[in-house]
């Protein structure tokens, strides 16, 4: 985990982190998918050499309790 706001030392990857963060927040999903202007607080990209068949990608989201909505009428 990198500190909030810290960017990748590679300028091209740092620019991609900023671009992805802006696009994700423009999506309007908001916290927990309930709508809003802040969907992600930050984006960090880590790169390491690996075989092309094993390019790992991780997306971390909140727990299930924050991704469901229930109402009793």
PDB file with one MODEL, atoms N, CA, C and O in Angstrom:
MODEL        1
ATOM      1  N   UNK A   1       0.850  -1.184   0.000  1.00  0.00           N
ATOM      2  CA  UNK A   1       0.000   0.000   0.000  1.00  0.00           C
ATOM      3  C   UNK A   1       0.891   1.241   0.000  1.00  0.00           C
ATOM      4  O   UNK A   1       1.804   1.382   0.814  1.00  0.00           O
ATOM      5  N   UNK A   2       0.599   2.109  -0.918  1.00  0.00           N
ATOM      6  CA  UNK A   2       1.306   3.384  -0.979  1.00  0.00           C
ATOM      7  C   UNK A   2       0.517   4.430  -0.199  1.00  0.00           C
ATOM      8  O   UNK A   2      -0.705   4.326  -0.084  1.00  0.00           O
ATOM      9  N   UNK A   3       1.198   5.425   0.331  1.00  0.00           N
ATOM     10  CA  UNK A   3       0.471   6.512   0.993  1.00  0.00           C
ATOM     11  C   UNK A   3      -0.465   7.227   0.015  1.00  0.00           C
ATOM     12  O   UNK A   3      -0.179   7.308  -1.180  1.00  0.00           O
ATOM     13  N   UNK A   4      -1.556   7.729   0.519  1.00  0.00           N
ATOM     14  CA  UNK A   4      -2.544   8.449  -0.273  1.00  0.00           C
ATOM     15  C   UNK A   4      -1.871   9.583  -1.029  1.00  0.00           C
ATOM     16  O   UNK A   4      -1.135  10.375  -0.440  1.00  0.00           O
ATOM     17  N   UNK A   5      -2.121   9.665  -2.337  1.00  0.00           N
ATOM     18  CA  UNK A   5      -1.581  10.754  -3.153  1.00  0.00           C
ATOM     19  C   UNK A   5      -0.194  10.513  -3.697  1.00  0.00           C
ATOM     20  O   UNK A   5       0.269  11.294  -4.528  1.00  0.00           O
ATOM     21  N   UNK A   6       0.495   9.464  -3.267  1.00  0.00           N
ATOM     22  CA  UNK A   6       1.830   9.189  -3.783  1.00  0.00           C
ATOM     23  C   UNK A   6       1.717   8.559  -5.168  1.00  0.00           C
ATOM     24  O   UNK A   6       0.911   7.652  -5.374  1.00  0.00           O
ATOM     25  N   UNK A   7       2.505   9.027  -6.099  1.00  0.00           N
ATOM     26  CA  UNK A   7       2.440   8.567  -7.473  1.00  0.00           C
ATOM     27  C   UNK A   7       3.625   7.666  -7.811  1.00  0.00           C
ATOM     28  O   UNK A   7       4.656   7.692  -7.139  1.00  0.00           O
ATOM     29  N   UNK A   8       3.458   6.881  -8.851  1.00  0.00           N
ATOM     30  CA  UNK A   8       4.503   6.012  -9.369  1.00  0.00           C
ATOM     31  C   UNK A   8       5.675   6.881  -9.824  1.00  0.00           C
ATOM     32  O   UNK A   8       5.453   7.963 -10.367  1.00  0.00           O
ATOM     33  N   UNK A   9       6.927   6.430  -9.614  1.00  0.00           N
ATOM     34  CA  UNK A   9       8.068   7.249 -10.038  1.00  0.00           C
ATOM     35  C   UNK A   9       8.185   7.420 -11.558  1.00  0.00           C
ATOM     36  O   UNK A   9       8.817   8.369 -12.022  1.00  0.00           O
ATOM     37  N   UNK A  10       7.587   6.518 -12.332  1.00  0.00           N
ATOM     38  CA  UNK A  10       7.595   6.639 -13.797  1.00  0.00           C
ATOM     39  C   UNK A  10       6.541   7.677 -14.199  1.00  0.00           C
ATOM     40  O   UNK A  10       5.359   7.474 -13.921  1.00  0.00           O
ATOM     41  N   UNK A  11       6.933   8.774 -14.840  1.00  0.00           N
ATOM     42  CA  UNK A  11       5.978   9.840 -15.180  1.00  0.00           C
ATOM     43  C   UNK A  11       4.800   9.369 -16.041  1.00  0.00           C
ATOM     44  O   UNK A  11       3.683   9.856 -15.867  1.00  0.00           O
ATOM     45  N   UNK A  12       5.031   8.437 -16.960  1.00  0.00           N
ATOM     46  CA  UNK A  12       3.934   7.949 -17.813  1.00  0.00           C
ATOM     47  C   UNK A  12       2.906   7.176 -16.993  1.00  0.00           C
ATOM     48  O   UNK A  12       1.702   7.329 -17.199  1.00  0.00           O
ATOM     49  N   UNK A  13       3.377   6.352 -16.068  1.00  0.00           N
ATOM     50  CA  UNK A  13       2.461   5.585 -15.222  1.00  0.00           C
ATOM     51  C   UNK A  13       1.774   6.509 -14.221  1.00  0.00           C
ATOM     52  O   UNK A  13       0.596   6.321 -13.920  1.00  0.00           O
ATOM     53  N   UNK A  14       2.484   7.491 -13.710  1.00  0.00           N
ATOM     54  CA  UNK A  14       1.876   8.460 -12.783  1.00  0.00           C
ATOM     55  C   UNK A  14       0.744   9.215 -13.479  1.00  0.00           C
ATOM     56  O   UNK A  14      -0.300   9.462 -12.876  1.00  0.00           O
ATOM     57  N   UNK A  15       0.948   9.578 -14.739  1.00  0.00           N
ATOM     58  CA  UNK A  15      -0.102  10.269 -15.497  1.00  0.00           C
ATOM     59  C   UNK A  15      -1.300   9.348 -15.710  1.00  0.00           C
ATOM     60  O   UNK A  15      -2.444   9.799 -15.661  1.00  0.00           O
ATOM     61  N   UNK A  16      -1.048   8.063 -15.947  1.00  0.00           N
ATOM     62  CA  UNK A  16      -2.129   7.095 -16.113  1.00  0.00           C
ATOM     63  C   UNK A  16      -2.917   6.925 -14.818  1.00  0.00           C
ATOM     64  O   UNK A  16      -4.140   6.794 -14.858  1.00  0.00           O
ATOM     65  N   UNK A  17      -2.243   6.925 -13.676  1.00  0.00           N
ATOM     66  CA  UNK A  17      -2.923   6.845 -12.376  1.00  0.00           C
ATOM     67  C   UNK A  17      -3.894   8.008 -12.193  1.00  0.00           C
ATOM     68  O   UNK A  17      -5.034   7.822 -11.768  1.00  0.00           O
ATOM     69  N   UNK A  18      -3.428   9.193 -12.516  1.00  0.00           N
ATOM     70  CA  UNK A  18      -4.265  10.390 -12.393  1.00  0.00           C
ATOM     71  C   UNK A  18      -5.442  10.322 -13.358  1.00  0.00           C
ATOM     72  O   UNK A  18      -6.571  10.644 -12.987  1.00  0.00           O
ATOM     73  N   UNK A  19      -5.183   9.907 -14.591  1.00  0.00           N
ATOM     74  CA  UNK A  19      -6.244   9.829 -15.595  1.00  0.00           C
ATOM     75  C   UNK A  19      -7.318   8.803 -15.186  1.00  0.00           C
ATOM     76  O   UNK A  19      -8.513   9.079 -15.297  1.00  0.00           O
ATOM     77  N   UNK A  20      -6.894   7.637 -14.722  1.00  0.00           N
ATOM     78  CA  UNK A  20      -7.854   6.618 -14.302  1.00  0.00           C
ATOM     79  C   UNK A  20      -8.675   7.116 -13.120  1.00  0.00           C
ATOM     80  O   UNK A  20      -9.890   6.921 -13.091  1.00  0.00           O
ATOM     81  N   UNK A  21      -8.032   7.756 -12.144  1.00  0.00           N
ATOM     82  CA  UNK A  21      -8.750   8.287 -10.985  1.00  0.00           C
ATOM     83  C   UNK A  21      -9.815   9.295 -11.412  1.00  0.00           C
ATOM     84  O   UNK A  21     -10.942   9.255 -10.917  1.00  0.00           O
ATOM     85  N   UNK A  22      -9.466  10.187 -12.318  1.00  0.00           N
ATOM     86  CA  UNK A  22     -10.427  11.190 -12.791  1.00  0.00           C
ATOM     87  C   UNK A  22     -11.604  10.533 -13.508  1.00  0.00           C
ATOM     88  O   UNK A  22     -12.757  10.897 -13.277  1.00  0.00           O
ATOM     89  N   UNK A  23     -11.314   9.568 -14.375  1.00  0.00           N
ATOM     90  CA  UNK A  23     -12.384   8.892 -15.130  1.00  0.00           C
ATOM     91  C   UNK A  23     -13.295   8.078 -14.218  1.00  0.00           C
ATOM     92  O   UNK A  23     -14.513   8.082 -14.396  1.00  0.00           O
ATOM     93  N   UNK A  24     -12.720   7.385 -13.250  1.00  0.00           N
ATOM     94  CA  UNK A  24     -13.531   6.598 -12.307  1.00  0.00           C
ATOM     95  C   UNK A  24     -14.450   7.518 -11.522  1.00  0.00           C
ATOM     96  O   UNK A  24     -15.623   7.196 -11.329  1.00  0.00           O
ATOM     97  N   UNK A  25     -13.944   8.648 -11.069  1.00  0.00           N
ATOM     98  CA  UNK A  25     -14.776   9.559 -10.284  1.00  0.00           C
ATOM     99  C   UNK A  25     -15.822  10.279 -11.144  1.00  0.00           C
ATOM    100  O   UNK A  25     -16.845  10.728 -10.626  1.00  0.00           O
ATOM    101  N   UNK A  26     -15.569  10.392 -12.460  1.00  0.00           N
ATOM    102  CA  UNK A  26     -16.580  10.981 -13.345  1.00  0.00           C
ATOM    103  C   UNK A  26     -17.714  10.006 -13.648  1.00  0.00           C
ATOM    104  O   UNK A  26     -18.742  10.402 -14.199  1.00  0.00           O
ATOM    105  N   UNK A  27     -17.535   8.738 -13.293  1.00  0.00           N
ATOM    106  CA  UNK A  27     -18.555   7.722 -13.591  1.00  0.00           C
ATOM    107  C   UNK A  27     -19.854   7.949 -12.828  1.00  0.00           C
ATOM    108  O   UNK A  27     -20.918   7.520 -13.274  1.00  0.00           O
ATOM    109  N   UNK A  28     -19.774   8.622 -11.678  1.00  0.00           N
ATOM    110  CA  UNK A  28     -20.972   8.898 -10.899  1.00  0.00           C
ATOM    111  C   UNK A  28     -21.444   7.746 -10.033  1.00  0.00           C
ATOM    112  O   UNK A  28     -22.527   7.815  -9.453  1.00  0.00           O
ATOM    113  N   UNK A  29     -20.647   6.679  -9.934  1.00  0.00           N
ATOM    114  CA  UNK A  29     -21.052   5.539  -9.098  1.00  0.00           C
ATOM    115  C   UNK A  29     -21.112   5.904  -7.622  1.00  0.00           C
ATOM    116  O   UNK A  29     -22.052   5.521  -6.925  1.00  0.00           O
ATOM    117  N   UNK A  30     -20.139   6.623  -7.155  1.00  0.00           N
ATOM    118  CA  UNK A  30     -20.120   7.038  -5.762  1.00  0.00           C
ATOM    119  C   UNK A  30     -19.770   5.908  -4.816  1.00  0.00           C
ATOM    120  O   UNK A  30     -19.580   4.770  -5.244  1.00  0.00           O
ATOM    121  N   UNK A  31     -19.682   6.220  -3.516  1.00  0.00           N
ATOM    122  CA  UNK A  31     -19.308   5.208  -2.536  1.00  0.00           C
ATOM    123  C   UNK A  31     -20.359   4.107  -2.447  1.00  0.00           C
ATOM    124  O   UNK A  31     -21.551   4.380  -2.309  1.00  0.00           O
ATOM    125  N   UNK A  32     -19.899   2.858  -2.529  1.00  0.00           N
ATOM    126  CA  UNK A  32     -20.808   1.732  -2.432  1.00  0.00           C
ATOM    127  C   UNK A  32     -21.768   1.604  -3.590  1.00  0.00           C
ATOM    128  O   UNK A  32     -22.706   0.810  -3.516  1.00  0.00           O
ATOM    129  N   UNK A  33     -21.570   2.358  -4.661  1.00  0.00           N
ATOM    130  CA  UNK A  33     -22.460   2.284  -5.815  1.00  0.00           C
ATOM    131  C   UNK A  33     -23.770   3.024  -5.638  1.00  0.00           C
ATOM    132  O   UNK A  33     -24.703   2.819  -6.414  1.00  0.00           O
ATOM    133  N   UNK A  34     -23.859   3.882  -4.631  1.00  0.00           N
ATOM    134  CA  UNK A  34     -25.095   4.622  -4.357  1.00  0.00           C
ATOM    135  C   UNK A  34     -25.164   5.982  -5.040  1.00  0.00           C
ATOM    136  O   UNK A  34     -26.101   6.746  -4.812  1.00  0.00           O
ATOM    137  N   UNK A  35     -24.178   6.285  -5.873  1.00  0.00           N
ATOM    138  CA  UNK A  35     -24.167   7.565  -6.580  1.00  0.00           C
ATOM    139  C   UNK A  35     -23.374   8.610  -5.820  1.00  0.00           C
ATOM    140  O   UNK A  35     -23.365   8.634  -4.589  1.00  0.00           O
ATOM    141  N   UNK A  36     -22.718   9.460  -6.564  1.00  0.00           N
ATOM    142  CA  UNK A  36     -21.933  10.524  -5.949  1.00  0.00           C
ATOM    143  C   UNK A  36     -20.746  10.888  -6.806  1.00  0.00           C
ATOM    144  O   UNK A  36     -20.551  10.334  -7.888  1.00  0.00           O
ATOM    145  N   UNK A  37     -19.957  11.817  -6.320  1.00  0.00           N
ATOM    146  CA  UNK A  37     -18.832  12.327  -7.106  1.00  0.00           C
ATOM    147  C   UNK A  37     -17.510  11.670  -6.760  1.00  0.00           C
ATOM    148  O   UNK A  37     -16.549  11.813  -7.515  1.00  0.00           O
ATOM    149  N   UNK A  38     -17.423  10.959  -5.655  1.00  0.00           N
ATOM    150  CA  UNK A  38     -16.172  10.298  -5.275  1.00  0.00           C
ATOM    151  C   UNK A  38     -16.405   8.796  -5.226  1.00  0.00           C
ATOM    152  O   UNK A  38     -17.013   8.284  -4.286  1.00  0.00           O
ATOM    153  N   UNK A  39     -15.919   8.093  -6.242  1.00  0.00           N
ATOM    154  CA  UNK A  39     -16.015   6.635  -6.298  1.00  0.00           C
ATOM    155  C   UNK A  39     -14.729   6.010  -5.779  1.00  0.00           C
ATOM    156  O   UNK A  39     -14.775   5.005  -5.068  1.00  0.00           O
ATOM    157  N   UNK A  40     -13.585   6.587  -6.122  1.00  0.00           N
ATOM    158  CA  UNK A  40     -12.280   6.088  -5.681  1.00  0.00           C
ATOM    159  C   UNK A  40     -11.511   7.225  -5.030  1.00  0.00           C
ATOM    160  O   UNK A  40     -11.594   8.373  -5.467  1.00  0.00           O
ATOM    161  N   UNK A  41     -10.759   6.899  -3.979  1.00  0.00           N
ATOM    162  CA  UNK A  41      -9.930   7.906  -3.333  1.00  0.00           C
ATOM    163  C   UNK A  41      -8.576   8.050  -4.013  1.00  0.00           C
ATOM    164  O   UNK A  41      -8.010   9.142  -4.053  1.00  0.00           O
ATOM    165  N   UNK A  42      -8.056   6.947  -4.547  1.00  0.00           N
ATOM    166  CA  UNK A  42      -6.769   7.012  -5.223  1.00  0.00           C
ATOM    167  C   UNK A  42      -6.592   5.787  -6.103  1.00  0.00           C
ATOM    168  O   UNK A  42      -7.302   4.795  -5.946  1.00  0.00           O
ATOM    169  N   UNK A  43      -5.657   5.856  -7.018  1.00  0.00           N
ATOM    170  CA  UNK A  43      -5.314   4.746  -7.915  1.00  0.00           C
ATOM    171  C   UNK A  43      -3.800   4.588  -7.869  1.00  0.00           C
ATOM    172  O   UNK A  43      -3.061   5.561  -8.020  1.00  0.00           O
ATOM    173  N   UNK A  44      -3.345   3.358  -7.660  1.00  0.00           N
ATOM    174  CA  UNK A  44      -1.911   3.060  -7.661  1.00  0.00           C
ATOM    175  C   UNK A  44      -1.656   1.947  -8.667  1.00  0.00           C
ATOM    176  O   UNK A  44      -2.340   0.924  -8.655  1.00  0.00           O
ATOM    177  N   UNK A  45      -0.677   2.146  -9.531  1.00  0.00           N
ATOM    178  CA  UNK A  45      -0.297   1.136 -10.515  1.00  0.00           C
ATOM    179  C   UNK A  45       1.106   0.661 -10.172  1.00  0.00           C
ATOM    180  O   UNK A  45       2.039   1.456 -10.059  1.00  0.00           O
ATOM    181  N   UNK A  46       1.236  -0.648 -10.011  1.00  0.00           N
ATOM    182  CA  UNK A  46       2.543  -1.263  -9.774  1.00  0.00           C
ATOM    183  C   UNK A  46       2.867  -2.109 -10.994  1.00  0.00           C
ATOM    184  O   UNK A  46       2.004  -2.837 -11.484  1.00  0.00           O
ATOM    185  N   UNK A  47       4.075  -2.028 -11.486  1.00  0.00           N
ATOM    186  CA  UNK A  47       4.478  -2.830 -12.641  1.00  0.00           C
ATOM    187  C   UNK A  47       5.692  -3.668 -12.280  1.00  0.00           C
ATOM    188  O   UNK A  47       6.609  -3.209 -11.599  1.00  0.00           O
ATOM    189  N   UNK A  48       5.675  -4.906 -12.754  1.00  0.00           N
ATOM    190  CA  UNK A  48       6.802  -5.821 -12.601  1.00  0.00           C
ATOM    191  C   UNK A  48       6.872  -6.670 -13.864  1.00  0.00           C
ATOM    192  O   UNK A  48       5.846  -6.925 -14.495  1.00  0.00           O
ATOM    193  N   UNK A  49       8.047  -7.101 -14.231  1.00  0.00           N
ATOM    194  CA  UNK A  49       8.140  -7.956 -15.411  1.00  0.00           C
ATOM    195  C   UNK A  49       7.461  -9.299 -15.165  1.00  0.00           C
ATOM    196  O   UNK A  49       7.637  -9.903 -14.107  1.00  0.00           O
ATOM    197  N   UNK A  50       6.691  -9.762 -16.134  1.00  0.00           N
ATOM    198  CA  UNK A  50       6.033 -11.065 -16.029  1.00  0.00           C
ATOM    199  C   UNK A  50       5.696 -11.558 -17.430  1.00  0.00           C
ATOM    200  O   UNK A  50       5.730 -10.793 -18.394  1.00  0.00           O
ATOM    201  N   UNK A  51       5.379 -12.815 -17.528  1.00  0.00           N
ATOM    202  CA  UNK A  51       4.980 -13.405 -18.802  1.00  0.00           C
ATOM    203  C   UNK A  51       3.628 -12.825 -19.207  1.00  0.00           C
ATOM    204  O   UNK A  51       2.768 -12.617 -18.351  1.00  0.00           O
ATOM    205  N   UNK A  52       3.429 -12.563 -20.484  1.00  0.00           N
ATOM    206  CA  UNK A  52       2.199 -11.915 -20.948  1.00  0.00           C
ATOM    207  C   UNK A  52       0.950 -12.732 -20.618  1.00  0.00           C
ATOM    208  O   UNK A  52      -0.137 -12.166 -20.495  1.00  0.00           O
ATOM    209  N   UNK A  53       1.086 -14.046 -20.474  1.00  0.00           N
ATOM    210  CA  UNK A  53      -0.067 -14.894 -20.160  1.00  0.00           C
ATOM    211  C   UNK A  53      -0.494 -14.776 -18.699  1.00  0.00           C
ATOM    212  O   UNK A  53      -1.546 -15.289 -18.316  1.00  0.00           O
ATOM    213  N   UNK A  54       0.315 -14.104 -17.884  1.00  0.00           N
ATOM    214  CA  UNK A  54      -0.024 -14.012 -16.461  1.00  0.00           C
ATOM    215  C   UNK A  54      -0.077 -12.566 -15.975  1.00  0.00           C
ATOM    216  O   UNK A  54       0.371 -12.267 -14.868  1.00  0.00           O
ATOM    217  N   UNK A  55      -0.616 -11.676 -16.790  1.00  0.00           N
ATOM    218  CA  UNK A  55      -0.709 -10.276 -16.383  1.00  0.00           C
ATOM    219  C   UNK A  55      -1.776 -10.123 -15.305  1.00  0.00           C
ATOM    220  O   UNK A  55      -2.968 -10.194 -15.606  1.00  0.00           O
ATOM    221  N   UNK A  56      -1.369  -9.916 -14.059  1.00  0.00           N
ATOM    222  CA  UNK A  56      -2.354  -9.826 -12.976  1.00  0.00           C
ATOM    223  C   UNK A  56      -2.976  -8.429 -12.887  1.00  0.00           C
ATOM    224  O   UNK A  56      -2.312  -7.420 -13.124  1.00  0.00           O
ATOM    225  N   UNK A  57      -4.241  -8.397 -12.545  1.00  0.00           N
ATOM    226  CA  UNK A  57      -4.962  -7.143 -12.316  1.00  0.00           C
ATOM    227  C   UNK A  57      -5.771  -7.309 -11.043  1.00  0.00           C
ATOM    228  O   UNK A  57      -6.428  -8.333 -10.858  1.00  0.00           O
ATOM    229  N   UNK A  58      -5.735  -6.326 -10.171  1.00  0.00           N
ATOM    230  CA  UNK A  58      -6.516  -6.382  -8.937  1.00  0.00           C
ATOM    231  C   UNK A  58      -7.348  -5.118  -8.811  1.00  0.00           C
ATOM    232  O   UNK A  58      -6.851  -4.010  -9.014  1.00  0.00           O
ATOM    233  N   UNK A  59      -8.602  -5.291  -8.478  1.00  0.00           N
ATOM    234  CA  UNK A  59      -9.486  -4.165  -8.190  1.00  0.00           C
ATOM    235  C   UNK A  59     -10.051  -4.412  -6.801  1.00  0.00           C
ATOM    236  O   UNK A  59     -10.756  -5.398  -6.586  1.00  0.00           O
ATOM    237  N   UNK A  60      -9.756  -3.545  -5.875  1.00  0.00           N
ATOM    238  CA  UNK A  60     -10.227  -3.714  -4.499  1.00  0.00           C
ATOM    239  C   UNK A  60     -11.439  -2.840  -4.263  1.00  0.00           C
ATOM    240  O   UNK A  60     -11.417  -1.638  -4.530  1.00  0.00           O
ATOM    241  N   UNK A  61     -12.496  -3.454  -3.758  1.00  0.00           N
ATOM    242  CA  UNK A  61     -13.733  -2.723  -3.493  1.00  0.00           C
ATOM    243  C   UNK A  61     -14.165  -2.952  -2.049  1.00  0.00           C
ATOM    244  O   UNK A  61     -13.578  -3.764  -1.334  1.00  0.00           O
ATOM    245  N   UNK A  62     -15.179  -2.239  -1.641  1.00  0.00           N
ATOM    246  CA  UNK A  62     -15.673  -2.379  -0.279  1.00  0.00           C
ATOM    247  C   UNK A  62     -16.312  -3.741  -0.071  1.00  0.00           C
ATOM    248  O   UNK A  62     -16.518  -4.496  -1.021  1.00  0.00           O
ATOM    249  N   UNK A  63     -16.619  -4.042   1.168  1.00  0.00           N
ATOM    250  CA  UNK A  63     -17.222  -5.328   1.490  1.00  0.00           C
ATOM    251  C   UNK A  63     -18.661  -5.416   0.956  1.00  0.00           C
ATOM    252  O   UNK A  63     -19.257  -4.411   0.569  1.00  0.00           O
ATOM    253  N   UNK A  64     -19.196  -6.631   0.946  1.00  0.00           N
ATOM    254  CA  UNK A  64     -20.529  -6.889   0.404  1.00  0.00           C
ATOM    255  C   UNK A  64     -21.600  -6.035   1.084  1.00  0.00           C
ATOM    256  O   UNK A  64     -22.570  -5.627   0.444  1.00  0.00           O
ATOM    257  N   UNK A  65     -21.431  -5.772   2.345  1.00  0.00           N
ATOM    258  CA  UNK A  65     -22.433  -4.988   3.078  1.00  0.00           C
ATOM    259  C   UNK A  65     -22.606  -3.591   2.499  1.00  0.00           C
ATOM    260  O   UNK A  65     -23.676  -2.998   2.635  1.00  0.00           O
ATOM    261  N   UNK A  66     -21.586  -3.063   1.862  1.00  0.00           N
ATOM    262  CA  UNK A  66     -21.677  -1.730   1.269  1.00  0.00           C
ATOM    263  C   UNK A  66     -22.141  -1.757  -0.179  1.00  0.00           C
ATOM    264  O   UNK A  66     -22.379  -0.699  -0.762  1.00  0.00           O
ATOM    265  N   UNK A  67     -22.276  -2.948  -0.778  1.00  0.00           N
ATOM    266  CA  UNK A  67     -22.645  -3.046  -2.175  1.00  0.00           C
ATOM    267  C   UNK A  67     -24.070  -3.519  -2.384  1.00  0.00           C
ATOM    268  O   UNK A  67     -24.457  -3.774  -3.524  1.00  0.00           O
ATOM    269  N   UNK A  68     -24.856  -3.647  -1.350  1.00  0.00           N
ATOM    270  CA  UNK A  68     -26.242  -4.072  -1.494  1.00  0.00           C
ATOM    271  C   UNK A  68     -27.170  -3.036  -0.868  1.00  0.00           C
ATOM    272  O   UNK A  68     -26.758  -2.244  -0.021  1.00  0.00           O
ATOM    273  N   UNK A  69     -28.384  -3.055  -1.285  1.00  0.00           N
ATOM    274  CA  UNK A  69     -29.387  -2.151  -0.712  1.00  0.00           C
ATOM    275  C   UNK A  69     -30.637  -2.996  -0.481  1.00  0.00           C
ATOM    276  O   UNK A  69     -31.004  -3.828  -1.311  1.00  0.00           O
ATOM    277  N   UNK A  70     -31.265  -2.774   0.629  1.00  0.00           N
ATOM    278  CA  UNK A  70     -32.454  -3.534   0.966  1.00  0.00           C
ATOM    279  C   UNK A  70     -33.464  -2.606   1.618  1.00  0.00           C
ATOM    280  O   UNK A  70     -33.105  -1.713   2.384  1.00  0.00           O
ATOM    281  N   UNK A  71     -34.724  -2.830   1.304  1.00  0.00           N
ATOM    282  CA  UNK A  71     -35.788  -2.022   1.907  1.00  0.00           C
ATOM    283  C   UNK A  71     -36.944  -2.950   2.258  1.00  0.00           C
ATOM    284  O   UNK A  71     -37.304  -3.832   1.478  1.00  0.00           O
ATOM    285  N   UNK A  72     -37.510  -2.748   3.418  1.00  0.00           N
ATOM    286  CA  UNK A  72     -38.690  -3.507   3.830  1.00  0.00           C
ATOM    287  C   UNK A  72     -39.858  -2.537   3.842  1.00  0.00           C
ATOM    288  O   UNK A  72     -39.833  -1.526   4.544  1.00  0.00           O
ATOM    289  N   UNK A  73     -40.881  -2.853   3.058  1.00  0.00           N
ATOM    290  CA  UNK A  73     -42.048  -1.985   2.955  1.00  0.00           C
ATOM    291  C   UNK A  73     -43.220  -2.568   3.708  1.00  0.00           C
ATOM    292  O   UNK A  73     -44.296  -1.971   3.733  1.00  0.00           O
TER     293      UNK A  73
ENDMDL
END
